[in-house]
Amino acid sequence: MNDELFYKRITALKSVLQSSDEALFITNQKNIGYLCGFFNSEGVMLVTTEKVFLFVDFRYIEAARKKSSCCEVICFSRLGADLLKVLKENSIDKLYFEVSDITVARFNSFKSLFNENKIECDNSSVLDNAVSNLRIIKDETEIKKIQKAQKITEKSYYEVLNYLTVGVSEKEIAARLEFLMKMNGAEDISFDLITITGKKTSLPHGVPSDDIVKSGDFFTFDIGAAYEGYHSDTTRTVAVGFATDEMQEIYGIVLKAQLAALEKIKNGVLCGEVDKTARDIIENAGYGKYFGHSTGHGVGLDIHEAPNVSPKNNIKLKSGMIITDEPGIYLPEKFGVRIEDMVCVTENSCKNFVSLPKELIIL
């Protein structure tokens, strides 16, 4: 990736700093990757008004120097002591922490060390909010990676449908799907794949087991691939053998809600309004109590990130945000239906990254 993009991100983040004696302490590995291009380190990043330092241990030093030309890469032996040395050399008196990432024990350890040396440790949410506000809007390089992850997901989904037959287990489908995704170019799966059948489809986050597919079952795929750190997220519900009138009715209600929310998404619309659009349709159909989660969430380096498309979220959608649209109805001990697309918000609508059909498929 072009170093210019990383410099741009780092420069934007530096707006948190009020003076040259302050610095940002980045410990979240995905945020480090976002800012310098080097993922999977066990190190930390220090951002001052003038310089950026990436601290890694011996195992990662060669790879970090190849990937992170926008940083001064330091191989640490004792992280606390080496950090302190750089902080003193750069006359840093105040350090902002990512409090949503660091444990209390680790923060207290750093705080004890730094306070002894008269360095203030800020544990407000200032840095967390600044990083979130940067990451919430995706640039073209990020969008292309998410689209690639989605293409891998869809290719693998079509291939695995050939194996979804009566008698196959949920675990078999999950294992085969993960294999197909990796063979089709994914570096990993986005999350533990949800491939569940029958009554278990009423569990929004059901876990695949040895349960086998039966004729007349709904089967839920909540799946995604990871590509160069970025995720995709898609859900489709299919029927095996046949679908009862009730199954088709519920499917139709969820689809109506999902499509209505999709039409609502555009720049300037409140997240809560998108959620309400889908929720009202399900509630008016008499199934409101069976839709208990948010209509959607942001997707990027994390599978769940800002913004949350929930009833009480008054954040306005902005062009470049990538969110899901995934209403559902879950009838305990019977079945559940969820349909999920992943879209990029645009000025007057949204761009849907999902090309999979939405009409009920009966295998």
Backbone torsions as a table, in degrees:
resi	resn	phi	psi	omega
1	MET	NA	148.0	-178.8
2	ASN	-63.1	129.0	178.3
3	ASP	-58.9	-28.1	-179.2
4	GLU	-57.5	-36.7	179.8
5	LEU	-66.4	-41.7	178.8
6	PHE	-66.5	-41.0	177.0
7	TYR	-60.6	-38.4	179.7
8	LYS	-63.9	-44.7	-180.0
9	ARG	-64.2	-45.7	-179.1
10	ILE	-64.4	-41.8	179.0
11	THR	-61.4	-41.4	178.3
12	ALA	-63.4	-39.1	-179.0
13	LEU	-69.2	-29.2	-179.0
14	LYS	-64.4	-12.3	178.7
15	SER	-61.7	-18.4	176.2
16	VAL	-65.5	-34.3	-174.3
17	LEU	-73.1	128.4	-178.0
18	GLN	-91.7	-21.9	-178.9
19	SER	-157.7	171.0	-175.4
20	SER	-72.0	-11.1	178.9
21	ASP	-94.2	12.6	176.5
22	GLU	-112.1	155.5	179.1
23	ALA	-147.6	159.0	178.3
24	LEU	-106.1	135.0	-177.5
25	PHE	-114.6	105.4	-175.6
26	ILE	-100.0	120.7	-179.9
27	THR	-115.8	-19.3	179.1
28	ASN	-70.6	120.6	-173.1
29	GLN	-63.9	-34.6	178.7
30	LYS	-70.6	-34.8	176.5
31	ASN	-68.6	-36.7	175.9
32	ILE	-62.1	-46.0	177.6
33	GLY	-61.1	-39.7	179.0
34	TYR	-61.8	-35.9	-174.7
35	LEU	-87.5	-24.0	-176.4
36	CYS	-135.5	-8.2	177.3
37	GLY	92.6	-5.1	-179.3
38	PHE	-105.1	110.0	179.0
39	PHE	-99.5	165.8	173.1
40	ASN	69.4	22.0	172.8
41	SER	-85.4	160.1	171.4
42	GLU	-109.3	23.9	-176.8
43	GLY	-100.3	-162.5	-179.1
44	VAL	-138.2	163.5	179.1
45	MET	-122.6	140.9	177.8
46	LEU	-121.9	123.0	-178.6
47	VAL	-116.7	118.8	174.6
48	THR	-108.0	179.2	179.3
49	THR	-65.9	-23.7	-175.1
50	GLU	-111.2	-30.0	-171.4
51	LYS	-135.8	163.0	174.8
52	VAL	-129.7	127.8	-179.2
53	PHE	-118.5	134.6	174.4
54	LEU	-115.6	118.1	-179.7
55	PHE	-100.2	120.5	175.9
56	VAL	-134.8	162.1	176.7
57	ASP	-90.2	-179.5	-172.4
58	PHE	-55.5	-34.0	-175.9
59	ARG	-62.2	-27.2	-171.6
60	TYR	-114.2	-1.3	-169.6
61	ILE	-61.4	-44.1	-178.2
62	GLU	-65.6	-47.0	-179.8
63	ALA	-63.8	-40.4	-178.2
64	ALA	-64.0	-40.5	-179.0
65	ARG	-68.1	-29.6	177.4
66	LYS	-73.8	-35.8	-173.8
67	LYS	-89.7	-28.2	-167.3
68	SER	-117.0	64.8	-179.2
69	SER	-71.5	-13.1	179.1
70	CYS	-84.6	-2.2	-178.5
71	CYS	-120.9	158.2	164.8
72	GLU	-89.4	113.0	-175.2
73	VAL	-90.2	127.3	-177.7
74	ILE	-118.8	127.8	175.1
75	CYS	-87.6	111.4	-176.4
76	PHE	-93.0	150.9	172.3
77	SER	-108.2	-41.0	172.8
78	ARG	-127.8	104.7	-169.0
79	LEU	-55.9	-49.2	-177.7
80	GLY	-58.6	-47.3	-178.5
81	ALA	-66.9	-41.0	-179.4
82	ASP	-69.6	-36.0	174.8
83	LEU	-62.6	-46.9	-178.3
84	LEU	-58.9	-39.3	179.3
85	LYS	-60.8	-46.7	-179.2
86	VAL	-67.9	-39.6	178.2
87	LEU	-59.7	-42.8	179.9
88	LYS	-68.7	-41.2	179.8
89	GLU	-62.2	-27.7	-179.0
90	ASN	-103.7	12.0	175.3
91	SER	54.9	44.0	-179.6
92	ILE	-87.0	127.4	179.5
93	ASP	-111.2	-12.6	-178.1
94	LYS	-142.6	135.8	-176.1
95	LEU	-127.2	125.9	177.5
96	TYR	-92.5	130.1	-179.4
97	PHE	-103.8	154.5	168.9
98	GLU	-87.0	93.1	-172.3
99	VAL	-73.7	-20.8	178.7
100	SER	-77.6	-11.0	-177.8
101	ASP	-105.5	-41.1	-170.4
102	ILE	-83.3	143.8	176.8
103	THR	-74.3	158.8	177.9
104	VAL	-59.8	-43.1	-178.4
105	ALA	-62.2	-43.2	-178.5
106	ARG	-69.9	-40.8	177.6
107	PHE	-60.3	-45.3	-179.5
108	ASN	-62.8	-34.6	178.1
109	SER	-64.8	-48.5	177.2
110	PHE	-63.3	-42.5	-177.5
111	LYS	-60.5	-42.1	179.4
112	SER	-61.0	-45.3	180.0
113	LEU	-64.8	-48.3	-174.4
114	PHE	-72.6	-38.7	179.3
115	ASN	-63.7	-33.1	176.2
116	GLU	-60.4	-26.4	-179.2
117	ASN	-106.6	20.9	173.8
118	LYS	60.7	39.0	173.8
119	ILE	-111.1	119.6	-178.4
120	GLU	-74.3	138.0	179.0
121	CYS	-110.1	114.1	-179.0
122	ASP	-90.6	115.8	-179.7
123	ASN	-112.0	30.9	171.7
124	SER	-79.4	-174.3	179.9
125	SER	-97.6	15.8	-176.0
126	VAL	-58.1	-49.7	-177.7
127	LEU	-69.5	-42.2	179.4
128	ASP	-57.8	-45.7	-179.3
129	ASN	-64.4	-38.8	-179.1
130	ALA	-65.0	-43.6	179.3
131	VAL	-66.5	-43.5	179.3
132	SER	-59.8	-42.1	-180.0
133	ASN	-65.7	-29.6	175.1
134	LEU	-72.8	-49.0	-173.6
135	ARG	-72.4	-20.9	-174.5
136	ILE	-67.1	-26.0	176.7
137	ILE	-103.8	121.3	-177.2
138	LYS	-91.1	138.9	174.6
139	ASP	-90.5	178.1	-174.1
140	GLU	-62.5	-35.4	179.8
141	THR	-66.0	-39.1	178.5
142	GLU	-68.0	-43.3	-179.2
143	ILE	-60.3	-41.7	-179.8
144	LYS	-63.5	-37.2	179.2
145	LYS	-69.6	-38.8	177.8
146	ILE	-67.2	-39.5	176.7
147	GLN	-63.2	-39.6	177.7
148	LYS	-63.7	-42.8	177.5
149	ALA	-60.0	-38.4	-179.8
150	GLN	-68.9	-40.2	178.2
151	LYS	-61.4	-40.1	177.6
152	ILE	-62.9	-43.6	179.7
153	THR	-59.8	-46.4	-176.4
154	GLU	-68.0	-41.8	177.8
155	LYS	-60.1	-42.4	-179.0
156	SER	-69.3	-37.2	178.7
157	TYR	-61.7	-48.1	179.3
158	TYR	-60.3	-38.6	-178.9
159	GLU	-69.2	-39.5	-176.4
160	VAL	-74.2	-22.3	177.5
161	LEU	-59.5	-26.5	178.4
162	ASN	-66.1	-19.0	-177.5
163	TYR	-102.7	-3.9	-177.7
164	LEU	-85.4	95.4	-178.1
165	THR	-135.6	165.4	176.5
166	VAL	-57.1	131.3	177.5
167	GLY	100.8	-16.3	178.0
168	VAL	-80.1	150.8	-178.6
169	SER	-94.3	159.3	176.8
170	GLU	-59.2	-42.7	-179.5
171	LYS	-62.0	-38.7	179.7
172	GLU	-62.3	-43.2	179.7
173	ILE	-65.1	-42.6	179.6
174	ALA	-62.0	-45.0	-178.5
175	ALA	-65.6	-43.2	-179.5
176	ARG	-66.5	-38.9	180.0
177	LEU	-65.3	-42.3	177.3
178	GLU	-62.3	-42.4	177.5
179	PHE	-59.8	-46.5	-179.0
180	LEU	-63.1	-41.1	179.5
181	MET	-60.8	-44.7	-179.0
182	LYS	-69.4	-36.3	176.3
183	MET	-67.7	-27.6	-179.1
184	ASN	-90.0	5.3	172.0
185	GLY	116.7	-0.6	178.6
186	ALA	-74.1	144.1	173.0
187	GLU	-80.4	-22.0	179.8
188	ASP	-170.5	176.1	169.5
189	ILE	-87.8	152.0	-176.0
190	SER	-69.3	-29.6	-177.2
191	PHE	-165.7	174.1	175.6
192	ASP	-62.8	113.8	-173.0
193	LEU	-59.8	139.2	177.2
194	ILE	-101.7	105.7	177.0
195	THR	-129.3	96.1	-171.5
196	ILE	-131.6	157.0	-172.4
197	THR	-132.4	162.6	172.6
198	GLY	60.2	-136.9	-178.2
199	LYS	-62.2	-25.4	-178.4
200	LYS	-67.7	-15.2	178.7
201	THR	-67.8	-9.9	174.8
202	SER	-78.9	-5.0	177.6
203	LEU	-96.6	110.1	-176.8
204	PRO	-53.2	-36.7	178.1
205	HIS	-122.0	51.4	177.9
206	GLY	-63.3	152.9	-177.0
207	VAL	-108.0	127.8	178.9
208	PRO	-57.8	139.7	-179.0
209	SER	-137.6	-161.4	177.2
210	ASP	-83.6	3.9	176.8
211	ASP	-58.0	139.5	-176.1
212	ILE	-106.1	155.7	-179.8
213	VAL	-76.0	136.3	177.5
214	LYS	-121.3	156.1	176.9
215	SER	-64.0	135.2	-178.1
216	GLY	92.7	0.5	177.9
217	ASP	-80.8	147.6	157.2
218	PHE	-83.0	149.6	174.9
219	PHE	-130.7	125.7	-178.2
220	THR	-102.7	128.4	170.7
221	PHE	-110.7	110.7	168.0
222	ASP	-114.3	104.3	-163.6
223	ILE	-138.8	160.6	176.6
224	GLY	-170.9	153.0	177.8
225	ALA	-115.4	155.2	175.4
226	ALA	-110.4	134.7	179.7
227	TYR	-137.5	118.2	-178.2
228	GLU	48.7	43.2	174.5
229	GLY	91.1	-13.8	-174.9
230	TYR	-104.4	149.8	-170.3
231	HIS	-112.7	157.9	167.3
232	SER	-121.1	161.7	-176.3
233	ASP	-154.2	117.5	-176.0
234	THR	-145.9	142.7	174.6
235	THR	-128.3	134.8	170.5
236	ARG	-134.7	143.4	176.7
237	THR	-115.8	126.4	179.3
238	VAL	-122.7	163.4	177.1
239	ALA	-112.0	148.8	-179.4
240	VAL	-112.6	119.4	177.8
241	GLY	86.3	-62.5	179.4
242	PHE	-160.9	166.0	175.9
243	ALA	-131.6	130.9	179.4
244	THR	-69.3	168.1	177.2
245	ASP	-59.0	-40.5	179.8
246	GLU	-64.2	-42.8	178.7
247	MET	-60.3	-44.1	-179.4
248	GLN	-67.9	-35.7	178.3
249	GLU	-63.9	-48.1	-179.7
250	ILE	-63.1	-42.4	178.8
251	TYR	-58.3	-43.7	-179.1
252	GLY	-63.2	-38.3	178.9
253	ILE	-65.5	-46.2	-179.9
254	VAL	-63.2	-41.9	179.4
255	LEU	-63.1	-41.5	178.1
256	LYS	-60.6	-44.1	179.2
257	ALA	-64.5	-42.4	-178.4
258	GLN	-64.6	-42.4	-179.8
259	LEU	-68.7	-37.4	179.0
260	ALA	-65.2	-42.4	177.5
261	ALA	-63.5	-39.5	179.0
262	LEU	-59.1	-40.9	179.4
263	GLU	-67.6	-26.7	-176.5
264	LYS	-78.1	-26.0	-171.7
265	ILE	-71.1	122.7	172.7
266	LYS	-169.9	169.1	179.3
267	ASN	-56.1	132.1	175.5
268	GLY	94.2	-13.7	179.4
269	VAL	-81.2	138.7	178.1
270	LEU	-69.4	142.7	176.2
271	CYS	-55.9	-40.7	180.0
272	GLY	-62.3	-30.5	178.5
273	GLU	-70.0	-37.6	177.0
274	VAL	-63.7	-45.9	178.6
275	ASP	-59.9	-45.1	-177.6
276	LYS	-62.0	-36.7	-179.9
277	THR	-58.5	-46.8	179.1
278	ALA	-72.6	-42.9	-174.5
279	ARG	-65.3	-38.5	-179.6
280	ASP	-61.0	-40.1	-179.9
281	ILE	-64.1	-43.7	-179.8
282	ILE	-68.8	-40.2	178.7
283	GLU	-66.3	-42.4	-179.6
284	ASN	-65.9	-22.8	176.7
285	ALA	-84.5	-4.0	176.7
286	GLY	94.5	12.7	-175.4
287	TYR	-120.3	21.3	-176.2
288	GLY	-55.4	-40.0	-177.8
289	LYS	-72.3	-8.0	179.4
290	TYR	-101.7	11.3	174.7
291	PHE	-124.7	93.9	-169.6
292	GLY	-109.8	7.3	178.9
293	HIS	-120.0	172.6	179.0
294	SER	-66.8	157.4	179.5
295	THR	-72.8	-23.3	179.6
296	GLY	-172.6	-177.1	-177.7
297	HIS	-159.2	162.2	175.3
298	GLY	-72.6	155.8	178.4
299	VAL	-137.2	142.0	177.0
300	GLY	-175.5	-119.7	174.9
301	LEU	-67.4	-26.7	172.0
302	ASP	-110.1	150.1	-180.0
303	ILE	-73.2	-28.0	172.7
304	HIS	-124.9	113.8	176.7
305	GLU	-146.5	176.7	-178.9
306	ALA	-65.0	146.7	3.0
307	PRO	-93.7	155.9	174.4
308	ASN	-89.8	122.8	-179.3
309	VAL	-89.3	79.1	-172.9
310	SER	-124.8	166.4	-174.6
311	PRO	-57.1	-37.0	-172.8
312	LYS	-101.4	8.2	-178.1
313	ASN	-88.3	114.3	-178.7
314	ASN	-98.7	16.2	173.8
315	ILE	-69.2	136.8	177.5
316	LYS	-84.2	137.1	173.9
317	LEU	-65.5	144.1	177.7
318	LYS	-129.8	149.8	177.8
319	SER	-56.0	133.3	-178.9
320	GLY	100.6	-13.0	173.3
321	MET	-73.3	142.2	175.3
322	ILE	-115.4	121.9	-176.2
323	ILE	-133.7	164.9	173.3
324	THR	-102.0	159.8	174.4
325	ASP	-130.7	103.3	-169.2
326	GLU	-143.8	61.9	174.3
327	PRO	-67.6	161.3	179.2
328	GLY	-157.4	163.3	171.7
329	ILE	-129.1	130.7	-174.5
330	TYR	-128.9	108.7	-178.0
331	LEU	-99.4	108.6	-175.6
332	PRO	-53.8	136.9	177.9
333	GLU	64.3	11.9	177.4
334	LYS	-123.7	-76.5	179.1
335	PHE	-172.3	171.8	175.7
336	GLY	-139.9	157.7	177.8
337	VAL	-134.0	130.5	171.6
338	ARG	-138.7	138.9	176.5
339	ILE	-128.3	126.2	-173.7
340	GLU	-133.5	127.7	170.2
341	ASP	-114.5	159.7	175.7
342	MET	-120.4	124.5	-171.6
343	VAL	-130.9	158.9	173.5
344	CYS	-108.4	124.9	-179.6
345	VAL	-67.6	134.0	175.5
346	THR	-122.7	179.0	-174.3
347	GLU	-59.3	-43.8	-174.1
348	ASN	-117.0	-0.2	179.6
349	SER	-167.8	-134.3	175.6
350	CYS	-154.4	157.3	176.2
351	LYS	-103.7	118.8	-177.7
352	ASN	-85.5	122.1	178.9
353	PHE	-82.6	-8.1	-174.9
354	VAL	-101.8	125.4	-180.0
355	SER	-109.6	3.4	-179.7
356	LEU	-66.5	142.8	179.3
357	PRO	-64.1	153.7	-178.8
358	LYS	-111.0	-15.3	176.8
359	GLU	-64.1	149.8	-176.1
360	LEU	-62.1	119.9	175.8
361	ILE	-91.8	128.3	174.6
362	ILE	-114.0	112.2	-175.9
363	LEU	-82.3	NA	NA
